[in-house]
Amino acid sequence: MSSPRDRGKSSMESSGSEPPVTPSRYESQKRRDWNTFGQYLRNQRPPLPMSHCNCNHVLDFLRYLDQFGKTKVHVPGCMFYGQPEPPAPCTCPLRQAWGSLDALIGRLRAAYEENGGSPETNPFASGAIRVYLRVVRECQAKARGIPFKKKKKKPTTTEMGGGREDSSSSSASPFGFS
């Protein structure tokens, strides 16, 4: 007698071959991004194998993608610099939006490791990439007049109970600047 889980299975499924699973939107985009990056490396002169790729190649790729961007980013000399909704068009360049680049790097970082790359050598996980993305985010926010504000963490019980000697030090940067 068949169990309730087995009822409704076709004879093909019960023979062991499963119907193909449609990949999620994320998985499809990750595969497209991976293929696009691979094509970018193959188009370099001379072509660059993935095994020789480093964070500088990833940064070059991100800069290359800017030419296909759709986000107007005002330059500091533009009369609309810092205005969230400029009243007229200007000649400032179109760029890739920070959020798009950040999501792209996340997908490429995952794809690199899924395709046999080591987490220790992942060029998409480099500190230089994080710095680049932070600079892009801050520049785009300033150009639009919308400062990026980091979400504040909820205080822990030790912070609420006075667990620190100087409460003003919690807002200071460990690098000596705020």
C-alpha positions in Angstrom: 0.0 0.0 0.0 1.3 3.4 -0.8 1.8 6.2 1.7 0.0 9.6 1.4 3.2 11.1 0.2 3.6 8.6 -2.6 0.0 9.0 -4.0 -0.1 11.5 -6.8 3.5 10.8 -7.9 3.7 9.9 -11.6 5.3 6.7 -12.8 8.3 8.8 -14.0 8.8 10.2 -10.5 8.6 6.9 -8.8 11.2 5.5 -11.1 13.8 7.9 -9.7 14.0 10.6 -12.3 12.7 14.0 -11.0 11.4 16.7 -13.2 13.8 19.6 -13.7 13.6 22.2 -11.0 13.2 25.8 -12.2 16.0 27.9 -10.5 14.9 30.8 -8.3 15.2 34.4 -9.6 18.2 34.8 -7.3 19.9 31.7 -8.7 19.2 32.7 -12.3 20.6 36.2 -11.7 23.6 34.8 -9.9 24.4 32.5 -12.9 23.9 35.4 -15.3 26.2 37.6 -13.3 28.8 34.9 -13.0 28.7 34.3 -16.8 28.9 38.1 -17.4 32.0 38.4 -15.2 33.6 35.4 -16.9 32.9 37.0 -20.3 34.5 40.2 -19.1 37.7 38.3 -18.1 37.8 36.5 -21.4 37.5 39.8 -23.3 40.6 41.3 -21.5 43.8 41.5 -23.6 45.2 39.0 -22.9 42.3 36.9 -21.7 42.4 36.4 -17.9 41.7 33.0 -16.3 39.5 33.1 -13.2 42.3 31.6 -11.2 44.4 34.7 -11.8 41.6 37.1 -11.0 42.1 39.5 -8.0 40.2 42.4 -6.4 41.7 44.9 -8.8 40.0 43.0 -11.7 36.8 43.1 -9.8 37.1 46.8 -9.2 37.8 47.3 -13.0 34.7 45.3 -13.7 32.6 47.5 -11.4 33.9 50.7 -13.1 33.3 49.1 -16.5 29.6 48.5 -15.5 29.1 52.2 -14.8 28.7 52.9 -18.5 25.5 50.9 -18.4 24.1 52.6 -15.3 20.8 54.4 -15.0 21.3 56.4 -11.9 22.1 60.1 -12.3 25.0 61.0 -10.0 25.7 64.7 -9.8 29.3 65.8 -9.7 30.4 68.3 -7.0 30.6 71.2 -9.5 27.0 70.6 -10.8 24.4 73.2 -9.7 22.1 70.4 -8.7 24.7 68.6 -6.5 23.1 67.7 -3.2 19.5 68.2 -4.5 17.3 65.1 -4.1 15.0 66.2 -6.9 16.7 68.6 -9.4 14.3 70.9 -11.3 16.1 70.5 -14.7 18.3 68.0 -16.6 22.1 68.3 -16.4 25.1 66.6 -18.1 26.2 64.6 -15.0 26.9 61.0 -15.8 24.7 58.0 -15.3 26.2 55.3 -13.0 25.3 52.0 -11.5 23.4 52.5 -8.3 25.2 51.5 -5.1 22.5 49.0 -4.1 22.8 47.2 -7.5 26.6 47.0 -7.1 26.3 45.7 -3.6 23.8 43.0 -4.6 26.0 42.1 -7.6 29.0 41.6 -5.4 27.0 39.4 -3.0 25.9 37.2 -5.8 29.4 37.0 -7.4 30.9 36.2 -4.0 28.6 33.3 -3.6 29.0 32.1 -7.1 32.8 32.2 -6.8 32.7 29.7 -3.9 30.0 27.6 -5.5 32.2 27.2 -8.6 35.1 25.8 -6.6 36.8 29.0 -5.4 38.2 29.1 -1.9 36.7 31.6 0.6 40.3 32.6 1.5 41.1 33.7 -2.1 37.6 35.1 -3.0 38.4 38.4 -4.8 34.8 39.5 -4.3 35.2 39.3 -0.5 38.2 41.6 -0.4 38.4 44.6 1.9 39.2 46.8 -1.1 35.8 45.9 -2.6 34.0 46.8 0.7 35.9 50.2 0.7 34.9 50.9 -2.9 31.3 50.1 -2.2 31.3 52.3 0.9 32.8 55.2 -1.1 30.2 54.8 -3.9 27.4 54.7 -1.4 28.6 57.9 0.3 29.3 59.8 -2.9 25.9 58.9 -4.3 24.1 59.9 -1.1 25.9 63.3 -1.0 25.2 63.9 -4.7 21.5 63.4 -4.1 21.5 65.4 -0.9 20.4 62.4 1.1 23.0 61.5 3.8 23.4 57.8 4.4 22.7 57.1 8.0 23.8 53.9 9.6 21.1 52.2 11.7 21.9 52.3 15.3 22.1 49.0 17.1 19.8 48.3 20.0 21.7 48.8 23.2 22.7 45.6 25.0 22.0 45.1 28.7 25.6 45.9 29.7 25.5 49.2 27.8 22.2 50.1 29.3 23.5 49.3 32.8 26.5 51.6 32.5 29.0 48.8 31.5 31.3 51.4 29.9 33.5 53.9 31.7 32.9 56.7 29.2 29.6 56.6 27.3 30.8 59.2 24.8 33.4 56.8 23.5 30.8 54.5 22.0 30.2 56.9 19.1 33.9 57.5 18.4 35.5 55.6 15.6 38.2 53.1 16.5 40.3 54.8 13.8 40.3 58.2 15.4 37.7 59.9 13.2 33.9 60.1 13.4 
